[in-house]
Amino acid sequence: MSSDEWVARGLDFAWKAHDFSSSGSLSSAVHKQHLLWIDRAIRCFEKAGAVGDKCASKARVHKQVLAMRQVLYNTSCEPSQKDDHGTSALDETKFDFETERNAAKIVAKCIEEGMWLESAALGNLLCNQMTMCRSEQYGRLFSTHVSSCLAL
């Protein structure tokens, strides 16, 4: 296949991934299927060589967005409830500075790639999570994190 054909195939896979993301479901199975389509798209873009480099770069950032969205959806403001064996009853993590900082880095990558809708959606999700979990300890400004990431 030619480079253009590999890019076209990658775009087809990327659209299939988009169909899963627009389904509205946050289940683990849907998330895994979404990642599968994105991985297929990335492989096609890589096979396209220089022609697919920009698409592959955007797809990799999009994959990071998906992973962070899943983290934020499964994040709690409180520590996870423990069962009788001392393990978390839910697949939750506590919203903390590291989560906030990592999300800000991904938003900055989206901005660098010109992925405005993804940066806005992830930024809004992060701000909502910060609003729910805000305390004196986590009273940092999200824009400061994004600005510092863009300055790097």
N, C-alpha and C positions, 0 to 999 in steps of 0.2 A: 504494500500500500504506500501511497505517496504521503508526504508530510501533511498536506492539506486534508487528505482522507483520514489520517490519524487524529488530527484536530477535530474534524467533523464527528468522528466516532466518540471522541472524548466529550464533546459538547452534548451529544445524545445521552451519554451516561450522566453528565452533570444535570441535564434536564430531568432525567429519571430520579436523581437524588432530590431535586427540587420538588418533584411530585410527592415524595415521601415527607419532606419537611413541611409542605403546605397541608398535609393531612390533619394537622392539629394535634396528633397523638404524641405524647411524650414517653411512650413505653420504651423499654429497653430494646425490644425486638425491632421497633420502627427505627430507633436510633442506630442499631447495628446494620439494618438494611440501608439506611442513608449513608453510613460510612462505607459500606461495601460499594455502592455506586460511585461515591467520590473517589475511592481508591482505584476503581476501574478507570475513571476519567483521568486521574493523575498518570496512571501507566500509559494511557493512550497519548496524552500530551507529551510525556517524556519520549515516547517512540517517535514523535513528530520532530524531535530535535529542536533546533533554534526557533523554528516556526511556532512550536508549542510551549516555549519557555515561559512566556507571560501567563498563559492559561494555567500551566502547571503551578506556577507560583501562587496565583489567585486560589486555585483549588486547594493547595496546601494550607493557606490561611483560612479558607472556608472550613476545612477539616478541623482546625484549631478552634474556630468559632463554635462548631457543633459540639466539640468536646467540652468547651467551657459552658455552653448553654446547658448541657446535661449536668455538669457539676453544680451550676447555680440552681437548676430546678430541684436537685437532690440535696440542697444545702439548707440547713436549719440555723436559726438564730441561737438555739440552745444545743447543748451536747446531746448526742444521740441517746435514746433510751437503751438500756442494756437488758438483755434477757438473763435467764438463770445461769448461763454459762459465761457471762461477762462479755458477750459479743453484741454488736448493734442489732437491734430488732429491725431497723430500717437501714437502707443503704444511704445514709445521710452523713454529711460532714459539716462541721461547724464553719460558719462564715467567719473568716478572719482576714487579717492583713495580707497574707500570702495570696489568698483567693482574689482579693480586691486588686492587688498589684498585678497578678497574672492576667486577670481580665483586662486591666488597663493596657497592658502590653499588647494583647491581642487586638483591642480596639485601635491602638496606634498602628499596628500592622495593617489593619483594614483601611485606615485612612491613607497610609503610604501606598497601598495598592489601588486606591480609588474605589474601594468597596464601601460606598457611602451607606447603602441600606443596611448592610451587615453591621457596620460600625454603630449606626443609630440603634438598631434592634438590640445588639449586645449591650451598648451603653445604657439604654433604657432598662433592660433587664437587671443590669448591675445596680443602677440607681434605685430601682424598686427594692432590690435585696438590701441595699445599704439603708434605705429608709426604714425598712422593717426591722433591721438589726442594729440600727444606730445606737451607740452608747458613747460615753465619754472615751472609752478605750478605742472605739472605731470611728471617731469623729473626724476622719480625714476627708479631704476633698478629692473626689474622683478626677476632676479636671487637672489637678496638680499631678496626679500619676500619669495621665495621658500626656500632658505637656512634657514631663520629664522623660517619658519613653520616646517621644518624637524628637527630643533634643539630642538623644544618643546617636 
